[in-house]
Amino acid sequence: MRHLLPLLVVIPLLGAALLVATGGRLPRLAADIAACAVSGGTAALALVLLPVSSPPLTEWVGGWVPVRGESVGIVLTGDGPGLGMAALVSVLTLASLVYSWHYFDEPPRHHAGSFPALMLLFQGGMCGFAIAGDLFNAFVFFELMGVVAYALTGYRIDDPKAVQGAVTFGVINSLGAYALLMGIGLLYARTAELAMSKIGHGLDATAAHGRPDALVLAAFVLVMTGLLVKAAAAPFHFWLPDAHAVAPTPVCMLLSGVMVELGVFGVWRVYGTVFSGPGGIPHADFERALVVLGAVTAAVGAVMCWYQRHIKRLLAYSTIAHTGLFLVGVGTLTREADHGVALYVLGHAGVKAALFACAGILLDRYGSVDEYALYGRARRLRAVGVMFTAGALGLAGLPPFGTALGKSVTEEAVGGSLTVLYVAASAVTAGAVLRVAARVFLGLGPRPRDVPEDETTGSEEEPETRGRLSRVPDTMTAVPAVLLAAAVAVGVVPGFAQAVARAVDEAVPGGATAAAEWTPAGILLGLLSTLLAFGLAALAVTRPDRATAPDWARPLRRLQSGHVGDYVAWLLLGTTLLGALTLPGVLGG
């Protein structure tokens, strides 16, 4: 079965090539069907490989197997987490393609295959990153998915805002990629290895006095900077809201549903395989760095989410907030937290993709994603309103959503004051989404007053269809419904949580599998965050001024300036902060 691993990358790449070659002669319907078949076939293959991934599958592409322990070949590793992420990528890509089925006002005439081809390239890059067993080829796939994501973000090149968002996305993520490549170069200089596990062994063998030196610290900071940029962790996060505001809805579903989560996955994979030994970064320093950055990310994302009226930006900031919670869980370095984060990511993928799908329906039906301008206009879209509200409850962590189960397990693992952070961030982001649902779909509360001119409204957005939809296609409503059902299934399907926990443990041997299950405390915390979300939403609906940024929050909002130079400065500051937080390990502190 290990010989099938390369097909997870090859199938979507070949499918994309065929669509590009034949797209000029294919009708749009045929191109859509072909893309869905390729994406669905890749998803099926990943799901078939998952049950046989213990012990992990290892394939040296092209038969370049090691000779006397050395090889220049490309190694792919198919363990539970990697194949699970590849399956998630493929399923969400299929959902995005079905959502855009025959309605999307792209691709350009006479080339029906261009948009689905880019989506398949995006899928291939993300699948490759998920199963890459060596750092250099992880970088290659990292760059492939990045380049395609830039193109997809600015796909509507006639819109200057889309081009600007894509350029910002490209510049910041390219700098992150350069940092990652420089870190890989330092590791290769020290160990003469590129395979992740062999780099880890090489660092351990060359460690001086059981502590890392400045070169290892620099490599760690550079590699993690690249991955944290992709994860949109603060202060590397500024590109994400700008990109989501202009990217087509199917692309937003993938950016927030799985691409930023791949950044978190990369942090977990690289630290556990490369830097967790005696020659790497001490656990206490890694924990300090990731918990601090994760907590700041969750707090900034939640606050900025609350003070948005542009619905797609609001959802983007909620992604940033929950990414912070994922990073806190990964940073605690416990098996239970790893289990919780894995479940949390799966549930969040379905919930967030469904919410963006609903936002896309509003855009194409009413030509706006402005919470104020849409006040009461979507009363007839009852099914969409129900799904949007259900997505908000999933963000809050209401049982039985998979987000609730993942949050519950992670909260119990992190404990203490960090539990408050999980409850607060979940409540604030869910409250913001519930506030939108109450105003847009029910017309509750007084009509919100306009706000200062520096506010990004979303009222001038162009529909992604040839004209405003008079009737929402069934595919556009079926996709978010299925995604929400899948998010609930993560929390209720018997044995699923334990299967996820076993897959995580088998990828990182050295301990017994702990129970990943509902607990009374977790259920109560989920209900608490949901009640707080309803309370915040009710307060904002009845008192609209509560959702307007106060004076103390305006400087935080102005940081999202839209200027690439500002974002580059924050990226450099984040790199410096990451180094400062891990420096005690080098100093022997």
C-alpha distance (Angstrom), angle and dihedral (degrees) to the residues before:
residue distance angle dihedral
M1 . . .
R2 3.80 . .
H3 3.81 89.6 .
L4 3.80 88.0 67.2
L5 3.81 93.3 62.3
P6 3.85 95.8 89.3
L7 3.81 89.2 55.8
L8 3.81 89.2 70.9
V9 3.80 85.8 70.6
V10 3.79 101.4 26.6
I11 3.82 97.3 53.4
P12 3.82 97.0 58.2
L13 3.82 92.5 39.6
L14 3.80 92.4 51.5
G15 3.80 90.1 44.0
A16 3.79 89.9 53.4
A17 3.81 91.7 48.7
L18 3.80 91.7 51.1
L19 3.79 92.0 49.1
V20 3.79 91.3 50.6
A21 3.82 91.4 47.7
T22 3.80 95.5 47.1
G23 3.81 102.2 25.7
G24 3.79 92.7 99.1
R25 3.81 90.2 61.6
L26 3.81 99.8 36.1
P27 3.78 125.0 91.2
R28 3.81 113.8 -124.6
L29 3.80 92.9 -108.3
A30 3.82 92.5 55.3
A31 3.82 91.6 48.5
D32 3.80 91.0 50.9
I33 3.79 92.7 48.4
A34 3.81 92.2 48.4
A35 3.81 92.5 49.0
C36 3.81 92.3 48.9
A37 3.81 90.8 48.4
V38 3.82 91.9 51.8
S39 3.78 93.7 45.4
G40 3.80 93.0 44.8
G41 3.80 91.8 48.0
T42 3.81 90.7 53.3
A43 3.81 90.3 49.3
A44 3.81 90.5 50.4
L45 3.81 91.3 50.2
A46 3.81 92.1 51.0
L47 3.80 90.5 50.0
V48 3.81 91.1 48.7
L49 3.81 91.6 51.9
L50 3.80 94.9 47.2
P51 3.84 97.4 76.9
V52 3.83 92.0 51.5
S53 3.82 96.2 46.8
S54 3.81 94.3 102.4
P55 2.97 109.7 118.1
P56 3.81 91.5 28.3
L57 3.79 116.7 -98.8
T58 3.81 114.9 -118.5
E59 3.78 123.6 -167.3
W60 3.79 128.6 -179.8
V61 3.79 103.0 -150.4
G62 3.80 115.3 -125.9
G63 3.79 93.0 10.2
W64 3.81 94.6 -76.7
V65 3.78 92.6 147.6
P66 3.81 121.2 174.6
V67 3.80 117.6 -86.6
R68 3.80 113.2 -153.3
G69 3.79 87.8 -13.6
E70 3.82 95.7 -52.7
S71 3.79 128.7 104.0
V72 3.79 141.0 160.9
G73 3.80 91.8 -159.1
I74 3.79 130.0 116.4
V75 3.78 110.7 -101.9
L76 3.80 122.6 -156.2
T77 3.79 120.5 -165.9
G78 3.78 119.4 -156.6
D79 3.79 107.5 -166.8
G80 3.78 127.5 146.3
P81 3.83 98.6 -88.1
G82 3.81 94.2 42.9
L83 3.80 95.2 47.3
G84 3.79 89.7 41.6
M85 3.79 90.7 56.3
A86 3.81 90.6 45.7
A87 3.81 89.4 52.1
L88 3.82 91.1 48.2
V89 3.81 91.0 49.4
S90 3.79 91.8 50.1
V91 3.81 95.7 45.6
L92 3.81 92.4 49.6
T93 3.81 91.5 46.1
L94 3.80 88.9 53.2
A95 3.81 90.4 48.5
S96 3.82 91.1 49.9
L97 3.80 92.0 49.5
V98 3.80 92.2 49.0
Y99 3.80 89.9 47.6
S100 3.81 91.0 54.5
W101 3.80 92.1 43.9
H102 3.80 109.1 147.6
Y103 3.82 93.9 -35.1
F104 3.78 102.2 82.1
D105 3.81 112.8 104.0
E106 3.78 90.1 -133.2
P107 2.99 156.0 105.7
P108 3.79 104.4 64.7
R109 3.76 119.9 -101.7
H110 3.76 120.1 -72.7
H111 3.80 93.7 18.4
A112 3.77 109.4 75.5
G113 3.80 94.1 164.2
S114 3.79 101.4 61.4
F115 3.82 100.8 87.6
P116 3.83 96.7 41.9
A117 3.81 89.1 43.6
L118 3.79 90.7 56.5
M119 3.79 90.0 47.9
L120 3.81 90.1 53.2
L121 3.82 91.3 48.3
F122 3.79 87.8 51.6
Q123 3.80 89.5 51.0
G124 3.81 92.3 48.8
G125 3.81 92.6 51.0
M126 3.80 93.1 49.0
C127 3.82 93.1 46.4
G128 3.79 90.3 49.6
F129 3.80 91.9 51.0
A130 3.81 90.6 49.9
I131 3.81 94.4 55.6
A132 3.82 101.5 30.7
G133 3.79 111.2 128.1
D134 3.79 97.8 -169.1
L135 3.77 128.9 56.0
F136 3.78 98.9 -127.9
N137 3.78 95.0 55.0
A138 3.79 89.4 42.8
F139 3.81 84.3 59.2
V140 3.82 91.0 48.8
F141 3.80 91.8 53.6
F142 3.81 89.2 41.1
E143 3.79 88.9 58.1
L144 3.80 93.7 43.3
M145 3.78 93.2 55.8
G146 3.80 89.8 42.5
V147 3.81 95.7 52.5
V148 3.79 92.2 46.6
A149 3.80 91.0 47.0
Y150 3.82 90.0 54.5
A151 3.79 90.1 52.5
L152 3.80 92.8 47.1
T153 3.80 92.4 48.1
G154 3.80 91.8 53.8
Y155 3.79 94.8 35.0
R156 3.79 92.9 125.6
I157 3.78 93.8 64.0
D158 3.79 92.7 175.1
D159 3.82 88.2 71.1
P160 3.84 112.1 79.0
K161 3.82 91.3 -157.4
A162 3.80 90.5 57.1
V163 3.78 91.5 50.6
Q164 3.80 91.8 48.2
G165 3.81 92.1 49.2
A166 3.81 90.7 48.7
V167 3.83 92.2 48.8
T168 3.81 91.4 50.5
F169 3.80 89.8 47.4
G170 3.80 90.8 48.5
V171 3.80 97.5 47.1
I172 3.80 96.8 47.4
N173 3.79 95.6 42.4
S174 3.80 91.5 44.9
L175 3.80 89.7 55.0
G176 3.78 88.0 50.5
A177 3.80 89.4 50.8
Y178 3.81 91.4 50.5
A179 3.80 89.1 51.9
L180 3.79 89.9 50.7
L181 3.81 92.0 49.5
M182 3.82 92.7 49.0
G183 3.80 89.9 50.3
I184 3.80 90.2 51.1
G185 3.81 89.2 50.3
L186 3.80 91.2 54.3
L187 3.80 91.7 49.3
Y188 3.80 91.2 49.1
A189 3.81 90.3 49.5
R190 3.80 90.0 54.1
T191 3.82 101.1 40.9
A192 3.84 106.1 16.9
E193 3.81 86.2 -134.3
L194 3.80 135.7 111.2
A195 3.81 102.7 -178.2
M196 3.80 106.4 99.2
S197 3.78 97.2 -130.4
K198 3.82 92.3 46.8
I199 3.80 91.4 49.5
G200 3.80 88.5 53.9
H201 3.79 91.7 51.2
G202 3.79 90.8 46.0
L203 3.81 92.6 52.9
D204 3.80 90.6 49.2
A205 3.80 91.4 49.9
T206 3.81 93.6 50.9
A207 3.81 98.5 40.4
A208 3.79 114.4 129.8
H209 3.80 114.8 -137.2
G210 3.79 90.3 -16.5
R211 3.81 91.9 -68.6
P212 3.81 132.5 103.2
D213 3.79 119.6 -110.9
A214 3.78 130.6 -139.2
L215 3.82 93.2 -83.9
V216 3.81 92.4 56.1
L217 3.79 90.9 46.2
A218 3.81 91.3 50.4
A219 3.81 91.1 48.2
F220 3.79 91.1 48.9
V221 3.80 93.4 49.0
L222 3.81 93.4 47.4
V223 3.80 95.1 46.5
M224 3.79 92.8 45.8
T225 3.80 91.4 47.1
G226 3.79 90.2 58.7
L227 3.79 92.5 48.4
L228 3.82 94.9 43.8
V229 3.80 90.8 51.4
K230 3.79 88.4 56.8
A231 3.82 89.6 46.2
A232 3.84 89.8 52.2
A233 3.80 92.7 -128.7
A234 3.82 116.5 169.2
P235 2.98 126.1 -64.6
F236 3.82 89.6 18.8
H237 3.81 92.7 54.8
F238 3.81 105.7 88.3
W239 3.80 95.6 99.8
L240 3.81 94.2 60.4
P241 3.84 102.1 68.7
D242 3.80 90.9 42.7
A243 3.80 90.9 51.3
H244 3.81 94.7 45.4
A245 3.79 92.0 50.2
V246 3.82 91.8 62.1
A247 3.81 106.5 23.3
P248 3.82 118.6 103.1
T249 3.80 112.9 -96.4
P250 3.84 95.6 -110.3
V251 3.81 88.3 53.7
C252 3.82 91.9 49.6
M253 3.80 88.1 54.0
L254 3.80 89.2 60.0
L255 3.81 97.9 38.6
S256 3.80 94.4 54.7
G257 3.79 97.4 25.6
V258 3.80 98.9 55.9
M259 3.82 118.0 -18.2
V260 3.81 97.6 74.2
E261 3.81 88.4 42.3
L262 3.81 87.6 57.2
G263 3.80 86.8 60.7
V264 3.81 89.4 55.9
F265 3.81 89.6 45.5
G266 3.80 89.4 52.3
V267 3.81 91.6 52.6
W268 3.81 90.3 51.1
R269 3.81 94.0 44.9
V270 3.80 98.4 44.6
Y271 3.79 96.3 45.0
G272 3.80 93.7 45.5
T273 3.80 93.9 47.4
V274 3.80 104.1 31.4
F275 3.80 112.2 21.4
S276 3.81 107.2 26.7
G277 3.82 97.2 85.3
P278 3.82 128.7 86.0
G279 3.80 91.0 -85.8
G280 3.79 93.0 52.7
I281 3.78 134.7 62.1
P282 3.82 115.6 -45.8
H283 3.77 114.3 -109.8
A284 3.79 93.3 -120.2
D285 3.80 92.1 56.1
F286 3.79 93.9 46.2
E287 3.79 90.2 48.2
R288 3.80 91.8 49.6
A289 3.81 92.8 49.2
L290 3.78 97.1 46.0
V291 3.80 97.3 41.0
V292 3.81 91.8 49.7
L293 3.81 93.8 46.9
G294 3.80 91.2 42.4
A295 3.79 93.5 50.4
V296 3.81 92.2 48.1
T297 3.80 90.2 47.3
A298 3.81 92.5 50.6
A299 3.81 92.7 47.6
V300 3.82 95.8 45.7
G301 3.80 92.3 44.5
A302 3.80 93.2 49.6
V303 3.81 95.2 47.3
M304 3.80 93.5 46.2
C305 3.80 91.2 45.2
W306 3.80 90.7 55.8
Y307 3.82 94.0 52.9
Q308 3.81 97.3 50.4
R309 3.80 127.2 104.5
H310 3.84 94.7 176.1
I311 3.81 98.4 91.2
K312 3.80 96.9 -150.7
R313 3.81 91.3 49.1
L314 3.80 89.3 47.5
L315 3.80 90.3 54.5
A316 3.81 90.8 45.6
Y317 3.80 91.4 55.3
S318 3.79 90.3 48.3
T319 3.81 86.9 56.0
I320 3.81 89.1 52.9
A321 3.81 90.9 50.2
H322 3.79 93.7 50.9
T323 3.80 91.4 44.1
G324 3.80 86.1 58.9
L325 3.79 89.0 55.1
F326 3.82 90.2 50.5
L327 3.81 90.5 52.1
V328 3.80 92.5 49.7
G329 3.80 89.0 53.2
V330 3.80 93.3 48.3
G331 3.81 90.5 46.5
T332 3.81 94.2 57.9
L333 3.83 88.9 68.6
T334 3.80 97.1 -145.1
R335 3.77 128.4 132.3
E336 3.80 91.9 -128.1
A337 3.80 91.8 54.3
D338 3.81 90.8 49.1
H339 3.80 89.6 53.0
G340 3.78 91.4 48.6
V341 3.80 94.4 48.1
A342 3.82 91.5 49.3
L343 3.81 91.2 53.4
Y344 3.80 91.4 41.7
V345 3.82 91.4 53.5
L346 3.81 92.3 50.3
G347 3.79 93.4 49.6
H348 3.79 93.5 42.6
A349 3.81 91.7 51.9
G350 3.80 91.9 59.6
V351 3.81 94.9 42.0
K352 3.79 96.9 46.4
A353 3.81 95.3 43.9
A354 3.82 88.8 50.7
L355 3.81 92.0 50.3
F356 3.80 92.1 51.6
A357 3.80 89.4 47.6
C358 3.82 89.2 55.1
A359 3.81 90.7 47.4
G360 3.81 88.5 52.4
I361 3.80 90.0 54.3
L362 3.82 89.8 54.0
L363 3.80 90.5 49.6
D364 3.80 94.5 49.9
R365 3.80 94.6 41.5
Y366 3.81 99.6 44.5
G367 3.80 105.6 14.9
S368 3.80 93.6 -121.5
V369 3.79 143.3 83.4
D370 3.80 93.4 -169.4
E371 3.79 111.9 125.7
Y372 3.80 91.3 -150.9
A373 3.80 97.4 45.8
L374 3.82 91.3 47.5
Y375 3.83 92.9 52.7
G376 3.81 106.5 146.8
R377 3.81 94.3 -18.3
A378 3.82 97.1 112.7
R379 3.82 98.0 56.7
R380 3.81 90.4 118.9
L381 3.80 92.8 55.8
R382 3.80 92.7 78.4
A383 3.80 96.2 154.2
V384 3.80 91.8 49.4
G385 3.80 90.2 48.0
V386 3.80 91.4 51.8
M387 3.81 91.2 50.1
F388 3.79 92.5 46.5
T389 3.79 90.1 51.8
A390 3.81 91.2 46.3
G391 3.80 89.0 52.6
A392 3.80 89.8 53.1
L393 3.80 90.1 52.2
G394 3.80 88.8 50.9
L395 3.81 90.1 53.9
A396 3.80 89.4 49.8
G397 3.80 90.6 55.5
L398 3.79 98.5 -115.0
P399 3.81 112.1 172.7
P400 3.00 131.1 -86.5
F401 3.82 93.9 33.5
G402 3.79 116.2 107.0
T403 3.79 87.7 -123.2
A404 3.80 87.8 61.5
L405 3.79 93.0 50.9
G406 3.81 92.7 46.9
K407 3.79 91.8 46.3
S408 3.80 90.9 47.7
V409 3.81 94.1 52.2
T410 3.81 92.3 44.2
E411 3.82 93.7 47.1
E412 3.78 90.6 53.3
A413 3.82 90.1 49.2
V414 3.82 97.2 48.5
G415 3.82 95.0 38.8
G416 3.77 128.3 170.9
S417 3.78 122.7 51.2
L418 3.79 92.2 -13.6
T419 3.80 88.2 71.6
V420 3.80 87.4 64.1
L421 3.80 88.7 55.3
Y422 3.82 91.2 53.6
V423 3.80 92.9 49.5
A424 3.81 94.0 44.3
A425 3.82 97.4 46.2
S426 3.81 91.9 46.0
A427 3.81 92.3 47.7
V428 3.80 95.5 47.8
T429 3.82 96.1 47.0
A430 3.80 92.6 44.2
G431 3.80 90.6 45.4
A432 3.81 90.4 55.1
V433 3.82 91.2 51.7
L434 3.82 91.9 46.0
R435 3.81 89.1 50.5
V436 3.80 89.5 55.3
A437 3.80 91.0 47.8
A438 3.81 92.3 50.8
R439 3.79 93.9 49.6
V440 3.79 101.2 37.5
F441 3.80 102.5 37.6
L442 3.83 100.4 28.9
G443 3.79 105.0 23.9
L444 3.79 91.7 -133.3
G445 3.78 123.4 170.1
P446 3.80 128.9 12.3
R447 3.77 117.9 -42.1
P448 3.83 106.9 -90.0
R449 3.77 115.9 -111.4
D450 3.78 120.8 -122.9
V451 3.78 118.6 -93.0
P452 3.82 136.1 -143.2
E453 3.79 119.1 -54.0
D454 3.81 94.1 -108.2
E455 3.81 89.5 68.4
T456 3.83 116.8 111.2
T457 3.79 103.5 -133.6
G458 3.79 109.9 177.2
S459 3.81 91.2 -141.3
E460 3.80 94.6 119.7
E461 3.80 97.7 54.8
E462 3.79 119.2 129.9
P463 3.82 119.9 -128.6
E464 3.78 115.7 -109.7
T465 3.80 91.0 -133.3
R466 3.78 127.9 76.5
G467 3.79 87.2 -99.8
R468 3.76 138.4 -10.7
L469 3.78 111.2 -60.1
S470 3.78 115.9 -110.1
R471 3.79 88.7 -173.2
V472 3.79 125.4 26.1
P473 3.83 110.8 -127.4
D474 3.78 115.7 -116.3
T475 3.80 92.1 -121.2
M476 3.80 90.7 60.1
T477 3.81 92.1 55.9
A478 3.80 97.2 36.4
V479 3.80 94.2 57.0
P480 3.84 97.8 58.5
A481 3.81 89.7 42.9
V482 3.80 91.6 55.2
L483 3.81 92.1 44.1
L484 3.80 92.1 52.8
A485 3.80 90.4 47.4
A486 3.81 89.0 52.3
A487 3.82 90.3 49.9
V488 3.81 88.9 54.6
A489 3.81 91.2 45.8
V490 3.81 90.1 59.2
G491 3.79 87.8 63.7
V492 3.80 101.1 40.0
V493 3.82 110.7 31.3
P494 3.83 105.9 108.1
G495 3.78 113.2 -112.0
F496 3.81 95.4 4.8
A497 3.80 95.8 109.7
Q498 3.79 91.5 48.5
A499 3.81 90.7 49.3
V500 3.81 89.7 53.6
A501 3.82 90.5 48.5
R502 3.81 91.9 50.4
A503 3.81 91.2 49.5
V504 3.80 90.9 52.7
D505 3.79 92.7 47.3
E506 3.80 94.4 47.7
A507 3.81 89.4 54.0
V508 3.82 90.5 55.0
P509 3.83 107.5 32.9
G510 3.76 122.2 -159.4
G511 3.76 110.9 85.7
A512 3.76 146.8 45.5
T513 3.78 120.5 -88.4
A514 3.79 111.4 -101.5
A515 3.78 121.4 -145.6
A516 3.81 113.8 -88.9
E517 3.77 100.7 -163.0
W518 3.76 145.0 121.0
T519 3.78 116.1 -73.5
P520 3.83 128.7 -169.7
A521 3.81 90.5 -117.7
G522 3.79 91.7 50.8
I523 3.78 92.6 49.2
L524 3.79 91.2 49.4
L525 3.80 92.0 49.7
G526 3.81 89.8 49.7
L527 3.80 90.6 51.6
L528 3.80 90.2 46.4
S529 3.80 93.9 53.1
T530 3.82 89.4 46.9
L531 3.81 92.6 51.2
L532 3.80 90.2 48.0
A533 3.81 89.6 50.3
F534 3.81 91.3 52.7
G535 3.80 90.1 47.2
L536 3.81 92.9 50.9
A537 3.80 91.9 46.3
A538 3.81 91.9 49.4
L539 3.80 90.8 49.5
A540 3.81 92.0 50.0
V541 3.82 93.5 46.7
T542 3.79 94.7 49.1
R543 3.81 93.8 37.9
P544 3.83 106.1 34.7
D545 3.80 91.7 -177.2
R546 3.82 87.9 69.9
A547 3.80 89.4 70.6
T548 3.80 93.0 50.7
A549 3.77 115.2 95.9
P550 3.82 111.6 -104.3
D551 3.78 122.4 -139.5
W552 3.81 93.2 -92.5
A553 3.82 91.9 55.9
R554 3.81 97.1 47.0
P555 3.83 95.0 82.2
L556 3.79 88.6 53.3
R557 3.79 89.9 51.8
R558 3.79 92.7 48.2
L559 3.80 89.6 58.5
Q560 3.82 85.9 73.2
S561 3.80 87.6 71.6
G562 3.80 100.1 149.8
H563 3.82 90.4 -127.2
V564 3.78 113.2 127.5
G565 3.79 92.0 -149.4
D566 3.79 91.4 59.2
Y567 3.79 90.9 50.6
V568 3.80 91.6 49.5
A569 3.81 89.5 52.9
W570 3.81 90.5 52.2
L571 3.81 90.4 48.2
L572 3.81 90.0 55.3
L573 3.79 90.5 46.7
G574 3.80 90.3 51.2
T575 3.81 91.1 50.8
T576 3.79 89.7 51.2
L577 3.80 91.6 48.0
L578 3.79 91.2 49.8
G579 3.80 90.0 52.5
A580 3.80 92.5 48.0
L581 3.80 92.1 51.1
T582 3.82 92.4 52.7
L583 3.81 97.9 37.4
P584 3.85 96.1 95.3
G585 3.81 89.1 70.3
V586 3.80 90.4 62.5
L587 3.78 93.4 43.4
G588 3.78 90.9 51.5
G589 3.79 92.1 -114.0
